Amino acid sequence: MKEIIKKYKSFRRFEFQEFFDGISIRNDGDTFYGNGWIVEVGEEVEEFIGPMKFITVILQIQVDEEIEEDFINQLKVNFLRGGG
């Protein structure tokens, strides 16, 4: 399994928990288990970029290399926001 760390800004922790709860086989608290992947959803942390404050959540992902591209693409599509 390959380990990937993803850092997301402007998403709340519960949004990740709801998403992974919907696609996982089981969970153990903040760790979600699926076919070929495991994701641990980190705590919300406040980070500043200049004067702007953002909520940040870190995902620790372990994924089989055979499904890595599809898994990451699914994650990107579900947690994509436009701004402007």
mmCIF file of the N, C-alpha and C atoms, coordinates in Angstrom:
data_MODEL
# 
_entry.id   MODEL 
# 
loop_
_atom_site.group_PDB 
_atom_site.id 
_atom_site.type_symbol 
_atom_site.label_atom_id 
_atom_site.label_alt_id 
_atom_site.label_comp_id 
_atom_site.label_asym_id 
_atom_site.label_entity_id 
_atom_site.label_seq_id 
_atom_site.pdbx_PDB_ins_code 
_atom_site.Cartn_x 
_atom_site.Cartn_y 
_atom_site.Cartn_z 
_atom_site.occupancy 
_atom_site.B_iso_or_equiv 
_atom_site.pdbx_formal_charge 
_atom_site.auth_seq_id 
_atom_site.auth_comp_id 
_atom_site.auth_asym_id 
_atom_site.auth_atom_id 
_atom_site.pdbx_PDB_model_num 
ATOM 1   N N  . MET A 1 1  ? 0.837   -1.187 0.000  1.00 0.00 ? 1  MET A N  1 
ATOM 2   C CA . MET A 1 1  ? 0.000   0.000  0.000  1.00 0.00 ? 1  MET A CA 1 
ATOM 3   C C  . MET A 1 1  ? 0.876   1.242  0.000  1.00 0.00 ? 1  MET A C  1 
ATOM 4   N N  . LYS A 1 2  ? 0.409   2.239  -0.687 1.00 0.00 ? 2  LYS A N  1 
ATOM 5   C CA . LYS A 1 2  ? 1.114   3.510  -0.767 1.00 0.00 ? 2  LYS A CA 1 
ATOM 6   C C  . LYS A 1 2  ? 0.493   4.474  0.246  1.00 0.00 ? 2  LYS A C  1 
ATOM 7   N N  . GLU A 1 3  ? 1.334   5.250  0.915  1.00 0.00 ? 3  GLU A N  1 
ATOM 8   C CA . GLU A 1 3  ? 0.829   6.228  1.877  1.00 0.00 ? 3  GLU A CA 1 
ATOM 9   C C  . GLU A 1 3  ? 0.858   7.618  1.257  1.00 0.00 ? 3  GLU A C  1 
ATOM 10  N N  . ILE A 1 4  ? -0.258  8.322  1.399  1.00 0.00 ? 4  ILE A N  1 
ATOM 11  C CA . ILE A 1 4  ? -0.417  9.668  0.841  1.00 0.00 ? 4  ILE A CA 1 
ATOM 12  C C  . ILE A 1 4  ? -0.992  10.558 1.939  1.00 0.00 ? 4  ILE A C  1 
ATOM 13  N N  . ILE A 1 5  ? -0.438  11.735 2.083  1.00 0.00 ? 5  ILE A N  1 
ATOM 14  C CA . ILE A 1 5  ? -0.961  12.734 3.015  1.00 0.00 ? 5  ILE A CA 1 
ATOM 15  C C  . ILE A 1 5  ? -1.592  13.844 2.184  1.00 0.00 ? 5  ILE A C  1 
ATOM 16  N N  . LYS A 1 6  ? -2.866  14.134 2.445  1.00 0.00 ? 6  LYS A N  1 
ATOM 17  C CA . LYS A 1 6  ? -3.576  15.216 1.740  1.00 0.00 ? 6  LYS A CA 1 
ATOM 18  C C  . LYS A 1 6  ? -4.024  16.235 2.781  1.00 0.00 ? 6  LYS A C  1 
ATOM 19  N N  . LYS A 1 7  ? -3.799  17.496 2.469  1.00 0.00 ? 7  LYS A N  1 
ATOM 20  C CA . LYS A 1 7  ? -4.195  18.594 3.357  1.00 0.00 ? 7  LYS A CA 1 
ATOM 21  C C  . LYS A 1 7  ? -5.268  19.398 2.654  1.00 0.00 ? 7  LYS A C  1 
ATOM 22  N N  . TYR A 1 8  ? -6.425  19.510 3.283  1.00 0.00 ? 8  TYR A N  1 
ATOM 23  C CA . TYR A 1 8  ? -7.542  20.252 2.694  1.00 0.00 ? 8  TYR A CA 1 
ATOM 24  C C  . TYR A 1 8  ? -7.869  21.465 3.546  1.00 0.00 ? 8  TYR A C  1 
ATOM 25  N N  . LYS A 1 9  ? -8.080  22.583 2.870  1.00 0.00 ? 9  LYS A N  1 
ATOM 26  C CA . LYS A 1 9  ? -8.497  23.815 3.536  1.00 0.00 ? 9  LYS A CA 1 
ATOM 27  C C  . LYS A 1 9  ? -9.949  24.104 3.179  1.00 0.00 ? 9  LYS A C  1 
ATOM 28  N N  . SER A 1 10 ? -10.664 24.702 4.105  1.00 0.00 ? 10 SER A N  1 
ATOM 29  C CA . SER A 1 10 ? -12.044 25.168 3.904  1.00 0.00 ? 10 SER A CA 1 
ATOM 30  C C  . SER A 1 10 ? -13.083 24.053 3.892  1.00 0.00 ? 10 SER A C  1 
ATOM 31  N N  . PHE A 1 11 ? -12.709 22.847 4.258  1.00 0.00 ? 11 PHE A N  1 
ATOM 32  C CA . PHE A 1 11 ? -13.680 21.769 4.435  1.00 0.00 ? 11 PHE A CA 1 
ATOM 33  C C  . PHE A 1 11 ? -13.704 21.405 5.905  1.00 0.00 ? 11 PHE A C  1 
ATOM 34  N N  . ARG A 1 12 ? -14.885 21.095 6.399  1.00 0.00 ? 12 ARG A N  1 
ATOM 35  C CA . ARG A 1 12 ? -15.017 20.701 7.795  1.00 0.00 ? 12 ARG A CA 1 
ATOM 36  C C  . ARG A 1 12 ? -14.755 19.209 7.938  1.00 0.00 ? 12 ARG A C  1 
ATOM 37  N N  . ARG A 1 13 ? -14.306 18.830 9.090  1.00 0.00 ? 13 ARG A N  1 
ATOM 38  C CA . ARG A 1 13 ? -13.979 17.431 9.387  1.00 0.00 ? 13 ARG A CA 1 
ATOM 39  C C  . ARG A 1 13 ? -15.177 16.512 9.150  1.00 0.00 ? 13 ARG A C  1 
ATOM 40  N N  . PHE A 1 14 ? -16.361 16.958 9.580  1.00 0.00 ? 14 PHE A N  1 
ATOM 41  C CA . PHE A 1 14 ? -17.554 16.117 9.453  1.00 0.00 ? 14 PHE A CA 1 
ATOM 42  C C  . PHE A 1 14 ? -17.878 15.821 7.990  1.00 0.00 ? 14 PHE A C  1 
ATOM 43  N N  . GLU A 1 15 ? -17.483 16.701 7.064  1.00 0.00 ? 15 GLU A N  1 
ATOM 44  C CA . GLU A 1 15 ? -17.732 16.446 5.645  1.00 0.00 ? 15 GLU A CA 1 
ATOM 45  C C  . GLU A 1 15 ? -16.937 15.228 5.163  1.00 0.00 ? 15 GLU A C  1 
ATOM 46  N N  . PHE A 1 16 ? -15.696 15.120 5.608  1.00 0.00 ? 16 PHE A N  1 
ATOM 47  C CA . PHE A 1 16 ? -14.884 13.954 5.259  1.00 0.00 ? 16 PHE A CA 1 
ATOM 48  C C  . PHE A 1 16 ? -15.424 12.694 5.935  1.00 0.00 ? 16 PHE A C  1 
ATOM 49  N N  . GLN A 1 17 ? -15.819 12.835 7.205  1.00 0.00 ? 17 GLN A N  1 
ATOM 50  C CA . GLN A 1 17 ? -16.360 11.684 7.926  1.00 0.00 ? 17 GLN A CA 1 
ATOM 51  C C  . GLN A 1 17 ? -17.623 11.157 7.245  1.00 0.00 ? 17 GLN A C  1 
ATOM 52  N N  . GLU A 1 18 ? -18.509 12.039 6.833  1.00 0.00 ? 18 GLU A N  1 
ATOM 53  C CA . GLU A 1 18 ? -19.730 11.619 6.141  1.00 0.00 ? 18 GLU A CA 1 
ATOM 54  C C  . GLU A 1 18 ? -19.409 10.957 4.805  1.00 0.00 ? 18 GLU A C  1 
ATOM 55  N N  . PHE A 1 19 ? -18.472 11.528 4.054  1.00 0.00 ? 19 PHE A N  1 
ATOM 56  C CA . PHE A 1 19 ? -18.102 10.961 2.763  1.00 0.00 ? 19 PHE A CA 1 
ATOM 57  C C  . PHE A 1 19 ? -17.536 9.556  2.924  1.00 0.00 ? 19 PHE A C  1 
ATOM 58  N N  . PHE A 1 20 ? -16.535 9.405  3.793  1.00 0.00 ? 20 PHE A N  1 
ATOM 59  C CA . PHE A 1 20 ? -15.904 8.096  3.956  1.00 0.00 ? 20 PHE A CA 1 
ATOM 60  C C  . PHE A 1 20 ? -16.826 7.091  4.632  1.00 0.00 ? 20 PHE A C  1 
ATOM 61  N N  . ASP A 1 21 ? -17.714 7.554  5.485  1.00 0.00 ? 21 ASP A N  1 
ATOM 62  C CA . ASP A 1 21 ? -18.696 6.648  6.089  1.00 0.00 ? 21 ASP A CA 1 
ATOM 63  C C  . ASP A 1 21 ? -19.595 6.052  5.008  1.00 0.00 ? 21 ASP A C  1 
ATOM 64  N N  . GLY A 1 22 ? -19.889 6.833  3.991  1.00 0.00 ? 22 GLY A N  1 
ATOM 65  C CA . GLY A 1 22 ? -20.756 6.374  2.907  1.00 0.00 ? 22 GLY A CA 1 
ATOM 66  C C  . GLY A 1 22 ? -20.104 5.386  1.953  1.00 0.00 ? 22 GLY A C  1 
ATOM 67  N N  . ILE A 1 23 ? -18.769 5.402  1.848  1.00 0.00 ? 23 ILE A N  1 
ATOM 68  C CA . ILE A 1 23 ? -18.107 4.504  0.899  1.00 0.00 ? 23 ILE A CA 1 
ATOM 69  C C  . ILE A 1 23 ? -17.269 3.421  1.578  1.00 0.00 ? 23 ILE A C  1 
ATOM 70  N N  . SER A 1 24 ? -17.168 3.465  2.894  1.00 0.00 ? 24 SER A N  1 
ATOM 71  C CA . SER A 1 24 ? -16.315 2.491  3.587  1.00 0.00 ? 24 SER A CA 1 
ATOM 72  C C  . SER A 1 24 ? -17.079 1.216  3.923  1.00 0.00 ? 24 SER A C  1 
ATOM 73  N N  . ILE A 1 25 ? -16.320 0.170  4.184  1.00 0.00 ? 25 ILE A N  1 
ATOM 74  C CA . ILE A 1 25 ? -16.883 -1.096 4.642  1.00 0.00 ? 25 ILE A CA 1 
ATOM 75  C C  . ILE A 1 25 ? -17.134 -1.029 6.138  1.00 0.00 ? 25 ILE A C  1 
ATOM 76  N N  . ARG A 1 26 ? -16.200 -0.396 6.848  1.00 0.00 ? 26 ARG A N  1 
ATOM 77  C CA . ARG A 1 26 ? -16.335 -0.217 8.301  1.00 0.00 ? 26 ARG A CA 1 
ATOM 78  C C  . ARG A 1 26 ? -15.466 0.949  8.728  1.00 0.00 ? 26 ARG A C  1 
ATOM 79  N N  . ASN A 1 27 ? -15.698 1.397  9.958  1.00 0.00 ? 27 ASN A N  1 
ATOM 80  C CA . ASN A 1 27 ? -14.819 2.432  10.506 1.00 0.00 ? 27 ASN A CA 1 
ATOM 81  C C  . ASN A 1 27 ? -14.547 2.149  11.969 1.00 0.00 ? 27 ASN A C  1 
ATOM 82  N N  . ASP A 1 28 ? -13.455 2.709  12.418 1.00 0.00 ? 28 ASP A N  1 
ATOM 83  C CA . ASP A 1 28 ? -13.035 2.603  13.808 1.00 0.00 ? 28 ASP A CA 1 
ATOM 84  C C  . ASP A 1 28 ? -12.737 4.021  14.263 1.00 0.00 ? 28 ASP A C  1 
ATOM 85  N N  . GLY A 1 29 ? -13.771 4.711  14.710 1.00 0.00 ? 29 GLY A N  1 
ATOM 86  C CA . GLY A 1 29 ? -13.602 6.118  15.075 1.00 0.00 ? 29 GLY A CA 1 
ATOM 87  C C  . GLY A 1 29 ? -13.356 6.960  13.841 1.00 0.00 ? 29 GLY A C  1 
ATOM 88  N N  . ASP A 1 30 ? -12.160 7.523  13.752 1.00 0.00 ? 30 ASP A N  1 
ATOM 89  C CA . ASP A 1 30 ? -11.808 8.402  12.627 1.00 0.00 ? 30 ASP A CA 1 
ATOM 90  C C  . ASP A 1 30 ? -11.023 7.688  11.536 1.00 0.00 ? 30 ASP A C  1 
ATOM 91  N N  . THR A 1 31 ? -10.936 6.364  11.612 1.00 0.00 ? 31 THR A N  1 
ATOM 92  C CA . THR A 1 31 ? -10.257 5.575  10.593 1.00 0.00 ? 31 THR A CA 1 
ATOM 93  C C  . THR A 1 31 ? -11.296 4.782  9.816  1.00 0.00 ? 31 THR A C  1 
ATOM 94  N N  . PHE A 1 32 ? -11.264 4.936  8.497  1.00 0.00 ? 32 PHE A N  1 
ATOM 95  C CA . PHE A 1 32 ? -12.250 4.306  7.617  1.00 0.00 ? 32 PHE A CA 1 
ATOM 96  C C  . PHE A 1 32 ? -11.547 3.287  6.731  1.00 0.00 ? 32 PHE A C  1 
ATOM 97  N N  . TYR A 1 33 ? -12.187 2.125  6.550  1.00 0.00 ? 33 TYR A N  1 
ATOM 98  C CA . TYR A 1 33 ? -11.605 1.016  5.805  1.00 0.00 ? 33 TYR A CA 1 
ATOM 99  C C  . TYR A 1 33 ? -12.478 0.686  4.603  1.00 0.00 ? 33 TYR A C  1 
ATOM 100 N N  . GLY A 1 34 ? -11.855 0.615  3.429  1.00 0.00 ? 34 GLY A N  1 
ATOM 101 C CA . GLY A 1 34 ? -12.565 0.229  2.222  1.00 0.00 ? 34 GLY A CA 1 
ATOM 102 C C  . GLY A 1 34 ? -11.805 -0.857 1.499  1.00 0.00 ? 34 GLY A C  1 
ATOM 103 N N  . ASN A 1 35 ? -12.280 -1.234 0.322  1.00 0.00 ? 35 ASN A N  1 
ATOM 104 C CA . ASN A 1 35 ? -11.592 -2.246 -0.485 1.00 0.00 ? 35 ASN A CA 1 
ATOM 105 C C  . ASN A 1 35 ? -10.318 -1.659 -1.070 1.00 0.00 ? 35 ASN A C  1 
ATOM 106 N N  . GLY A 1 36 ? -9.193  -1.976 -0.462 1.00 0.00 ? 36 GLY A N  1 
ATOM 107 C CA . GLY A 1 36 ? -7.913  -1.509 -0.972 1.00 0.00 ? 36 GLY A CA 1 
ATOM 108 C C  . GLY A 1 36 ? -7.466  -0.158 -0.440 1.00 0.00 ? 36 GLY A C  1 
ATOM 109 N N  . TRP A 1 37 ? -8.145  0.367  0.572  1.00 0.00 ? 37 TRP A N  1 
ATOM 110 C CA . TRP A 1 37 ? -7.741  1.660  1.114  1.00 0.00 ? 37 TRP A CA 1 
ATOM 111 C C  . TRP A 1 37 ? -8.104  1.797  2.593  1.00 0.00 ? 37 TRP A C  1 
ATOM 112 N N  . ILE A 1 38 ? -7.368  2.654  3.278  1.00 0.00 ? 38 ILE A N  1 
ATOM 113 C CA . ILE A 1 38 ? -7.616  3.038  4.666  1.00 0.00 ? 38 ILE A CA 1 
ATOM 114 C C  . ILE A 1 38 ? -7.378  4.544  4.740  1.00 0.00 ? 38 ILE A C  1 
ATOM 115 N N  . VAL A 1 39 ? -8.292  5.256  5.393  1.00 0.00 ? 39 VAL A N  1 
ATOM 116 C CA . VAL A 1 39 ? -8.133  6.708  5.546  1.00 0.00 ? 39 VAL A CA 1 
ATOM 117 C C  . VAL A 1 39 ? -8.355  7.084  7.001  1.00 0.00 ? 39 VAL A C  1 
ATOM 118 N N  . GLU A 1 40 ? -7.422  7.870  7.533  1.00 0.00 ? 40 GLU A N  1 
ATOM 119 C CA . GLU A 1 40 ? -7.591  8.441  8.861  1.00 0.00 ? 40 GLU A CA 1 
ATOM 120 C C  . GLU A 1 40 ? -7.854  9.937  8.692  1.00 0.00 ? 40 GLU A C  1 
ATOM 121 N N  . VAL A 1 41 ? -8.981  10.395 9.228  1.00 0.00 ? 41 VAL A N  1 
ATOM 122 C CA . VAL A 1 41 ? -9.373  11.806 9.145  1.00 0.00 ? 41 VAL A CA 1 
ATOM 123 C C  . VAL A 1 41 ? -8.837  12.521 10.383 1.00 0.00 ? 41 VAL A C  1 
ATOM 124 N N  . GLY A 1 42 ? -7.989  13.521 10.153 1.00 0.00 ? 42 GLY A N  1 
ATOM 125 C CA . GLY A 1 42 ? -7.388  14.267 11.251 1.00 0.00 ? 42 GLY A CA 1 
ATOM 126 C C  . GLY A 1 42 ? -8.343  15.290 11.854 1.00 0.00 ? 42 GLY A C  1 
ATOM 127 N N  . GLU A 1 43 ? -7.878  15.919 12.902 1.00 0.00 ? 43 GLU A N  1 
ATOM 128 C CA . GLU A 1 43 ? -8.639  16.969 13.582 1.00 0.00 ? 43 GLU A CA 1 
ATOM 129 C C  . GLU A 1 43 ? -8.643  18.253 12.750 1.00 0.00 ? 43 GLU A C  1 
ATOM 130 N N  . GLU A 1 44 ? -9.616  19.105 13.001 1.00 0.00 ? 44 GLU A N  1 
ATOM 131 C CA . GLU A 1 44 ? -9.623  20.432 12.375 1.00 0.00 ? 44 GLU A CA 1 
ATOM 132 C C  . GLU A 1 44 ? -8.579  21.307 13.062 1.00 0.00 ? 44 GLU A C  1 
ATOM 133 N N  . VAL A 1 45 ? -7.801  21.999 12.247 1.00 0.00 ? 45 VAL A N  1 
ATOM 134 C CA . VAL A 1 45 ? -6.769  22.899 12.750 1.00 0.00 ? 45 VAL A CA 1 
ATOM 135 C C  . VAL A 1 45 ? -6.946  24.233 12.039 1.00 0.00 ? 45 VAL A C  1 
ATOM 136 N N  . GLU A 1 46 ? -6.801  25.335 12.780 1.00 0.00 ? 46 GLU A N  1 
ATOM 137 C CA . GLU A 1 46 ? -6.869  26.658 12.164 1.00 0.00 ? 46 GLU A CA 1 
ATOM 138 C C  . GLU A 1 46 ? -5.476  27.042 11.671 1.00 0.00 ? 46 GLU A C  1 
ATOM 139 N N  . GLU A 1 47 ? -5.413  27.475 10.411 1.00 0.00 ? 47 GLU A N  1 
ATOM 140 C CA . GLU A 1 47 ? -4.158  27.940 9.823  1.00 0.00 ? 47 GLU A CA 1 
ATOM 141 C C  . GLU A 1 47 ? -4.382  29.311 9.220  1.00 0.00 ? 47 GLU A C  1 
ATOM 142 N N  . PHE A 1 48 ? -3.352  30.112 9.272  1.00 0.00 ? 48 PHE A N  1 
ATOM 143 C CA . PHE A 1 48 ? -3.408  31.451 8.685  1.00 0.00 ? 48 PHE A CA 1 
ATOM 144 C C  . PHE A 1 48 ? -2.568  31.495 7.420  1.00 0.00 ? 48 PHE A C  1 
ATOM 145 N N  . ILE A 1 49 ? -3.126  32.109 6.397  1.00 0.00 ? 49 ILE A N  1 
ATOM 146 C CA . ILE A 1 49 ? -2.372  32.473 5.203  1.00 0.00 ? 49 ILE A CA 1 
ATOM 147 C C  . ILE A 1 49 ? -2.490  33.987 5.125  1.00 0.00 ? 49 ILE A C  1 
ATOM 148 N N  . GLY A 1 50 ? -1.416  34.635 5.520  1.00 0.00 ? 50 GLY A N  1 
ATOM 149 C CA . GLY A 1 50 ? -1.487  36.083 5.690  1.00 0.00 ? 50 GLY A CA 1 
ATOM 150 C C  . GLY A 1 50 ? -2.492  36.368 6.794  1.00 0.00 ? 50 GLY A C  1 
ATOM 151 N N  . PRO A 1 51 ? -3.417  37.305 6.560  1.00 0.00 ? 51 PRO A N  1 
ATOM 152 C CA . PRO A 1 51 ? -4.407  37.628 7.594  1.00 0.00 ? 51 PRO A CA 1 
ATOM 153 C C  . PRO A 1 51 ? -5.647  36.713 7.565  1.00 0.00 ? 51 PRO A C  1 
ATOM 154 N N  . MET A 1 52 ? -5.704  35.794 6.597  1.00 0.00 ? 52 MET A N  1 
ATOM 155 C CA . MET A 1 52 ? -6.904  34.965 6.436  1.00 0.00 ? 52 MET A CA 1 
ATOM 156 C C  . MET A 1 52 ? -6.753  33.652 7.197  1.00 0.00 ? 52 MET A C  1 
ATOM 157 N N  . LYS A 1 53 ? -7.830  33.296 7.913  1.00 0.00 ? 53 LYS A N  1 
ATOM 158 C CA . LYS A 1 53 ? -7.834  32.069 8.695  1.00 0.00 ? 53 LYS A CA 1 
ATOM 159 C C  . LYS A 1 53 ? -8.603  30.988 7.943  1.00 0.00 ? 53 LYS A C  1 
ATOM 160 N N  . PHE A 1 54 ? -8.045  29.787 7.886  1.00 0.00 ? 54 PHE A N  1 
ATOM 161 C CA . PHE A 1 54 ? -8.675  28.648 7.225  1.00 0.00 ? 54 PHE A CA 1 
ATOM 162 C C  . PHE A 1 54 ? -8.737  27.465 8.175  1.00 0.00 ? 54 PHE A C  1 
ATOM 163 N N  . ILE A 1 55 ? -9.814  26.693 8.053  1.00 0.00 ? 55 ILE A N  1 
ATOM 164 C CA . ILE A 1 55 ? -9.896  25.399 8.726  1.00 0.00 ? 55 ILE A CA 1 
ATOM 165 C C  . ILE A 1 55 ? -9.150  24.401 7.846  1.00 0.00 ? 55 ILE A C  1 
ATOM 166 N N  . THR A 1 56 ? -8.269  23.618 8.441  1.00 0.00 ? 56 THR A N  1 
ATOM 167 C CA . THR A 1 56 ? -7.487  22.633 7.699  1.00 0.00 ? 56 THR A CA 1 
ATOM 168 C C  . THR A 1 56 ? -7.711  21.250 8.294  1.00 0.00 ? 56 THR A C  1 
ATOM 169 N N  . VAL A 1 57 ? -7.873  20.270 7.418  1.00 0.00 ? 57 VAL A N  1 
ATOM 170 C CA . VAL A 1 57 ? -8.004  18.874 7.827  1.00 0.00 ? 57 VAL A CA 1 
ATOM 171 C C  . VAL A 1 57 ? -6.998  18.061 7.028  1.00 0.00 ? 57 VAL A C  1 
ATOM 172 N N  . ILE A 1 58 ? -6.254  17.211 7.723  1.00 0.00 ? 58 ILE A N  1 
ATOM 173 C CA . ILE A 1 58 ? -5.275  16.345 7.061  1.00 0.00 ? 58 ILE A CA 1 
ATOM 174 C C  . ILE A 1 58 ? -5.831  14.932 6.987  1.00 0.00 ? 58 ILE A C  1 
ATOM 175 N N  . LEU A 1 59 ? -5.746  14.346 5.793  1.00 0.00 ? 59 LEU A N  1 
ATOM 176 C CA . LEU A 1 59 ? -6.139  12.954 5.581  1.00 0.00 ? 59 LEU A CA 1 
ATOM 177 C C  . LEU A 1 59 ? -4.873  12.125 5.412  1.00 0.00 ? 59 LEU A C  1 
ATOM 178 N N  . GLN A 1 60 ? -4.762  11.054 6.189  1.00 0.00 ? 60 GLN A N  1 
ATOM 179 C CA . GLN A 1 60 ? -3.677  10.095 6.016  1.00 0.00 ? 60 GLN A CA 1 
ATOM 180 C C  . GLN A 1 60 ? -4.276  8.913  5.274  1.00 0.00 ? 60 GLN A C  1 
ATOM 181 N N  . ILE A 1 61 ? -3.823  8.716  4.062  1.00 0.00 ? 61 ILE A N  1 
ATOM 182 C CA . ILE A 1 61 ? -4.408  7.726  3.161  1.00 0.00 ? 61 ILE A CA 1 
ATOM 183 C C  . ILE A 1 61 ? -3.402  6.611  2.897  1.00 0.00 ? 61 ILE A C  1 
ATOM 184 N N  . GLN A 1 62 ? -3.877  5.386  2.985  1.00 0.00 ? 62 GLN A N  1 
ATOM 185 C CA . GLN A 1 62 ? -3.120  4.223  2.530  1.00 0.00 ? 62 GLN A CA 1 
ATOM 186 C C  . GLN A 1 62 ? -3.971  3.569  1.459  1.00 0.00 ? 62 GLN A C  1 
ATOM 187 N N  . VAL A 1 63 ? -3.394  3.401  0.274  1.00 0.00 ? 63 VAL A N  1 
ATOM 188 C CA . VAL A 1 63 ? -4.191  2.903  -0.844 1.00 0.00 ? 63 VAL A CA 1 
ATOM 189 C C  . VAL A 1 63 ? -3.348  1.960  -1.701 1.00 0.00 ? 63 VAL A C  1 
ATOM 190 N N  . ASP A 1 64 ? -3.984  0.886  -2.177 1.00 0.00 ? 64 ASP A N  1 
ATOM 191 C CA . ASP A 1 64 ? -3.314  -0.022 -3.114 1.00 0.00 ? 64 ASP A CA 1 
ATOM 192 C C  . ASP A 1 64 ? -3.004  0.746  -4.387 1.00 0.00 ? 64 ASP A C  1 
ATOM 193 N N  . GLU A 1 65 ? -1.826  0.538  -4.913 1.00 0.00 ? 65 GLU A N  1 
ATOM 194 C CA . GLU A 1 65 ? -1.395  1.277  -6.103 1.00 0.00 ? 65 GLU A CA 1 
ATOM 195 C C  . GLU A 1 65 ? -2.294  1.013  -7.307 1.00 0.00 ? 65 GLU A C  1 
ATOM 196 N N  . GLU A 1 66 ? -2.929  -0.160 -7.372 1.00 0.00 ? 66 GLU A N  1 
ATOM 197 C CA . GLU A 1 66 ? -3.808  -0.487 -8.502 1.00 0.00 ? 66 GLU A CA 1 
ATOM 198 C C  . GLU A 1 66 ? -5.047  0.413  -8.559 1.00 0.00 ? 66 GLU A C  1 
ATOM 199 N N  . ILE A 1 67 ? -5.491  0.908  -7.395 1.00 0.00 ? 67 ILE A N  1 
ATOM 200 C CA . ILE A 1 67 ? -6.701  1.745  -7.365 1.00 0.00 ? 67 ILE A CA 1 
ATOM 201 C C  . ILE A 1 67 ? -6.405  3.194  -6.994 1.00 0.00 ? 67 ILE A C  1 
ATOM 202 N N  . GLU A 1 68 ? -5.126  3.517  -6.825 1.00 0.00 ? 68 GLU A N  1 
ATOM 203 C CA . GLU A 1 68 ? -4.742  4.850  -6.346 1.00 0.00 ? 68 GLU A CA 1 
ATOM 204 C C  . GLU A 1 68 ? -5.305  5.970  -7.216 1.00 0.00 ? 68 GLU A C  1 
ATOM 205 N N  . GLU A 1 69 ? -5.127  5.900  -8.507 1.00 0.00 ? 69 GLU A N  1 
ATOM 206 C CA . GLU A 1 69 ? -5.571  6.980  -9.398 1.00 0.00 ? 69 GLU A CA 1 
ATOM 207 C C  . GLU A 1 69 ? -7.081  7.189  -9.300 1.00 0.00 ? 69 GLU A C  1 
ATOM 208 N N  . ASP A 1 70 ? -7.862  6.123  -9.363 1.00 0.00 ? 70 ASP A N  1 
ATOM 209 C CA . ASP A 1 70 ? -9.321  6.240  -9.275 1.00 0.00 ? 70 ASP A CA 1 
ATOM 210 C C  . ASP A 1 70 ? -9.758  6.769  -7.913 1.00 0.00 ? 70 ASP A C  1 
ATOM 211 N N  . PHE A 1 71 ? -9.120  6.279  -6.851 1.00 0.00 ? 71 PHE A N  1 
ATOM 212 C CA . PHE A 1 71 ? -9.477  6.712  -5.500 1.00 0.00 ? 71 PHE A CA 1 
ATOM 213 C C  . PHE A 1 71 ? -9.212  8.205  -5.316 1.00 0.00 ? 71 PHE A C  1 
ATOM 214 N N  . ILE A 1 72 ? -8.027  8.656  -5.725 1.00 0.00 ? 72 ILE A N  1 
ATOM 215 C CA . ILE A 1 72 ? -7.672  10.074 -5.583 1.00 0.00 ? 72 ILE A CA 1 
ATOM 216 C C  . ILE A 1 72 ? -8.568  10.943 -6.460 1.00 0.00 ? 72 ILE A C  1 
ATOM 217 N N  . ASN A 1 73 ? -8.884  10.495 -7.662 1.00 0.00 ? 73 ASN A N  1 
ATOM 218 C CA . ASN A 1 73 ? -9.788  11.255 -8.528 1.00 0.00 ? 73 ASN A CA 1 
ATOM 219 C C  . ASN A 1 73 ? -11.174 11.378 -7.910 1.00 0.00 ? 73 ASN A C  1 
ATOM 220 N N  . GLN A 1 74 ? -11.686 10.309 -7.320 1.00 0.00 ? 74 GLN A N  1 
ATOM 221 C CA . GLN A 1 74 ? -12.987 10.358 -6.652 1.00 0.00 ? 74 GLN A CA 1 
ATOM 222 C C  . GLN A 1 74 ? -12.951 11.359 -5.495 1.00 0.00 ? 74 GLN A C  1 
ATOM 223 N N  . LEU A 1 75 ? -11.869 11.371 -4.749 1.00 0.00 ? 75 LEU A N  1 
ATOM 224 C CA . LEU A 1 75 ? -11.704 12.311 -3.641 1.00 0.00 ? 75 LEU A CA 1 
ATOM 225 C C  . LEU A 1 75 ? -11.668 13.745 -4.161 1.00 0.00 ? 75 LEU A C  1 
ATOM 226 N N  . LYS A 1 76 ? -10.930 13.976 -5.233 1.00 0.00 ? 76 LYS A N  1 
ATOM 227 C CA . LYS A 1 76 ? -10.834 15.325 -5.815 1.00 0.00 ? 76 LYS A CA 1 
ATOM 228 C C  . LYS A 1 76 ? -12.195 15.828 -6.281 1.00 0.00 ? 76 LYS A C  1 
ATOM 229 N N  . VAL A 1 77 ? -12.952 14.975 -6.958 1.00 0.00 ? 77 VAL A N  1 
ATOM 230 C CA . VAL A 1 77 ? -14.257 15.382 -7.467 1.00 0.00 ? 77 VAL A CA 1 
ATOM 231 C C  . VAL A 1 77 ? -15.212 15.717 -6.329 1.00 0.00 ? 77 VAL A C  1 
ATOM 232 N N  . ASN A 1 78 ? -15.183 14.944 -5.267 1.00 0.00 ? 78 ASN A N  1 
ATOM 233 C CA . ASN A 1 78 ? -16.102 15.162 -4.153 1.00 0.00 ? 78 ASN A CA 1 
ATOM 234 C C  . ASN A 1 78 ? -15.714 16.331 -3.269 1.00 0.00 ? 78 ASN A C  1 
ATOM 235 N N  . PHE A 1 79 ? -14.444 16.743 -3.324 1.00 0.00 ? 79 PHE A N  1 
ATOM 236 C CA . PHE A 1 79 ? -13.999 17.863 -2.488 1.00 0.00 ? 79 PHE A CA 1 
ATOM 237 C C  . PHE A 1 79 ? -13.357 18.944 -3.340 1.00 0.00 ? 79 PHE A C  1 
ATOM 238 N N  . LEU A 1 80 ? -14.089 19.348 -4.357 1.00 0.00 ? 80 LEU A N  1 
ATOM 239 C CA . LEU A 1 80 ? -13.659 20.410 -5.245 1.00 0.00 ? 80 LEU A CA 1 
ATOM 240 C C  . LEU A 1 80 ? -14.571 21.604 -5.031 1.00 0.00 ? 80 LEU A C  1 
ATOM 241 N N  . ARG A 1 81 ? -13.972 22.755 -4.817 1.00 0.00 ? 81 ARG A N  1 
ATOM 242 C CA . ARG A 1 81 ? -14.750 23.985 -4.661 1.00 0.00 ? 81 ARG A CA 1 
ATOM 243 C C  . ARG A 1 81 ? -14.125 25.056 -5.525 1.00 0.00 ? 81 ARG A C  1 
ATOM 244 N N  . GLY A 1 82 ? -14.982 25.817 -6.142 1.00 0.00 ? 82 GLY A N  1 
ATOM 245 C CA . GLY A 1 82 ? -14.515 26.969 -6.903 1.00 0.00 ? 82 GLY A CA 1 
ATOM 246 C C  . GLY A 1 82 ? -14.558 28.201 -6.025 1.00 0.00 ? 82 GLY A C  1 
ATOM 247 N N  . GLY A 1 83 ? -13.763 29.140 -6.350 1.00 0.00 ? 83 GLY A N  1 
ATOM 248 C CA . GLY A 1 83 ? -13.756 30.379 -5.588 1.00 0.00 ? 83 GLY A CA 1 
ATOM 249 C C  . GLY A 1 83 ? -13.640 31.551 -6.548 1.00 0.00 ? 83 GLY A C  1 
ATOM 250 N N  . GLY A 1 84 ? -13.804 32.704 -5.972 1.00 0.00 ? 84 GLY A N  1 
ATOM 251 C CA . GLY A 1 84 ? -13.622 33.859 -6.851 1.00 0.00 ? 84 GLY A CA 1 
ATOM 252 C C  . GLY A 1 84 ? -14.386 35.022 -6.381 1.00 0.00 ? 84 GLY A C  1 
# 
